[in-house]
Amino acid sequence: MQTLRPTAERLGLVPHVWTDCFEVGGIYDSGGTLSRGLTRSEMQEQLPGCALPRDVTELGWYRLGGRESAEQAAGRAESCAARLRALAASCAERPTGTVALLSHHDFLSLLLRALLLTRGGGGFPHANTGMTCVDVGLDGRCAVVFQNFSGHLRGGRAAAEGGAPPGPAQTPGAPRL
């Protein structure tokens, strides 16, 4: 949330919190302490004006009783990929916009596997703050435009404001998710 706030404010966007896009393993303490994550009030304080789902309450949002299994994380990534495909399909009449999904390395790797329908093998590496862009077509097919771009780290503000890294042209009429 702290990472997203400056971008949301600068662009005048209303961030939508997806509680299923957290790092693999979840929120747990190896000492056995249970954490439910940020509360609704804490999220609203950290990211004013954000849209929160109903599962974010004053008791927190994390519902697992401990560490998430690899199978649970993979299933969560599959669900998130299905949600992104549904968003793209809903743009059939009037394709618009971009979805910026801010998450963590291991989850993003699983999400890319789910979107690109790859099984097994290695993951998709991401540098700290690396960006990956995937076009999700109206039919649900996905194409990587660029992966693990981190040029904004090398050139400071000038590089960050220089636009997106080069990549193939977007399919006309296809939303970029």
C-alpha positions in Angstrom: 0.0 0.0 0.0 2.9 2.3 0.8 4.3 1.5 -2.7 1.1 2.2 -4.5 0.0 5.4 -2.7 2.3 7.9 -4.6 1.3 6.5 -8.0 -2.4 6.5 -7.2 -2.2 10.1 -5.9 -0.2 11.3 -8.9 -2.5 9.7 -11.4 -5.7 10.4 -9.6 -6.7 6.8 -9.5 -8.8 4.8 -7.0 -6.9 1.7 -6.1 -9.0 -1.5 -5.6 -7.5 -3.9 -3.0 -7.6 -7.5 -4.0 -7.0 -9.6 -0.8 -6.0 -12.6 -2.9 -2.9 -11.0 -4.3 -0.4 -11.4 -1.4 2.9 -13.1 -1.3 3.2 -16.8 -1.3 3.2 -18.2 2.2 0.8 -15.6 3.5 1.0 -13.8 6.8 2.4 -16.0 9.6 4.9 -16.0 12.4 7.1 -19.0 12.8 6.7 -18.5 16.6 3.0 -19.2 16.3 1.6 -15.7 16.6 -1.5 -15.3 14.4 -1.8 -12.2 12.3 -4.8 -11.2 10.3 -3.1 -8.3 8.5 -4.1 -4.7 8.3 -7.6 -3.8 9.4 -10.1 -1.8 7.3 -9.2 1.4 9.2 -5.5 0.9 8.8 -5.8 0.3 5.0 -8.0 3.4 4.6 -5.4 5.4 6.6 -2.5 4.1 4.5 -4.3 4.4 1.2 -7.1 7.0 1.5 -10.0 6.6 -0.9 -9.1 3.0 -1.8 -11.9 0.6 -2.6 -11.9 -2.3 -0.2 -13.7 -5.6 -0.5 -16.0 -6.9 2.2 -13.5 -9.4 3.5 -11.4 -6.5 4.9 -12.8 -5.9 8.4 -11.7 -4.4 11.6 -10.2 -7.8 12.5 -8.0 -7.8 9.4 -8.3 -9.6 6.0 -6.1 -12.7 6.2 -8.2 -15.8 6.8 -5.7 -18.7 6.8 -4.8 -20.0 10.2 -1.1 -20.0 9.5 1.3 -20.4 6.6 -0.2 -20.9 3.1 0.8 -24.1 1.3 2.3 -24.1 -2.2 -0.9 -25.7 -3.5 -3.0 -23.0 -1.9 -0.8 -20.3 -3.5 -1.0 -21.9 -6.9 -4.8 -22.1 -6.7 -5.0 -18.5 -5.6 -2.9 -17.5 -8.7 -5.2 -19.5 -10.9 -8.2 -17.7 -9.4 -6.5 -14.3 -10.0 -5.7 -15.2 -13.6 -9.4 -16.1 -14.1 -10.4 -12.8 -12.6 -8.0 -10.9 -15.0 -9.4 -12.8 -18.0 -13.0 -12.0 -16.9 -12.0 -8.3 -16.7 -10.6 -8.4 -20.2 -13.7 -10.2 -21.5 -15.9 -7.6 -19.9 -14.3 -5.0 -22.1 -15.6 -6.6 -25.3 -18.1 -3.8 -26.0 -15.8 -0.9 -25.1 -12.2 -1.9 -24.6 -10.6 0.6 -22.1 -7.8 0.9 -19.7 -5.0 -0.7 -18.0 -4.9 -2.7 -14.8 -1.8 -2.3 -12.7 -1.5 -5.2 -10.3 1.0 -4.6 -7.5 2.0 -7.8 -5.7 5.1 -9.8 -4.8 7.7 -11.8 -6.6 6.7 -15.4 -5.9 3.0 -14.7 -6.4 3.6 -12.8 -9.6 5.7 -15.8 -10.9 2.7 -18.1 -10.2 0.3 -15.6 -11.7 2.4 -15.4 -14.9 2.4 -19.2 -15.1 -1.4 -19.3 -14.8 -1.9 -16.5 -17.4 0.5 -18.1 -19.8 -0.7 -21.6 -19.1 2.7 -23.0 -18.4 3.3 -25.9 -16.0 6.3 -26.9 -14.0 9.8 -25.7 -14.7 11.2 -22.4 -13.6 9.5 -19.3 -12.6 9.5 -15.8 -13.9 12.2 -13.7 -12.2 11.5 -10.2 -11.0 14.0 -7.7 -9.7 12.9 -5.6 -6.8 10.3 -3.2 -8.3 10.7 -4.9 -11.7 7.6 -4.5 -14.0 6.1 -7.0 -16.3 3.3 -6.2 -18.8 0.9 -8.8 -20.1 -1.8 -8.2 -22.8 -4.9 -10.2 -21.9 -7.0 -10.5 -25.0 -10.8 -10.5 -25.1 -10.6 -14.3 -25.7 -8.4 -14.8 -22.6 -5.2 -15.4 -24.5 -2.2 -13.7 -23.0 1.1 -12.3 -24.4 4.0 -10.9 -22.5 4.8 -7.4 -23.8 7.9 -7.0 -21.5 9.1 -8.8 -18.4 11.1 -7.7 -15.4 11.7 -4.2 -16.6 13.7 -2.2 -14.1 15.1 0.7 -16.2 13.4 3.2 -13.8 16.0 2.1 -11.2 19.0 2.9 -13.3 18.2 6.3 -14.6 16.3 8.0 -11.7 13.3 10.1 -12.4 14.2 10.9 -16.1 14.2 7.2 -16.9 11.0 6.6 -15.0 9.2 9.4 -16.8 10.5 8.3 -20.2 7.6 5.9 -20.7 7.2 2.2 -20.8 10.0 0.0 -22.1 9.9 -1.0 -25.7 7.7 -3.9 -26.6 5.4 -5.2 -29.3 2.5 -3.0 -30.3 -0.7 -3.7 -28.4 -3.4 -5.5 -30.4 -5.9 -2.8 -31.6 -8.9 -2.9 -29.4 -7.4 -5.3 -26.8 -7.4 -4.1 -23.2 -4.0 -4.2 -21.5 -4.2 -5.9 -18.1 
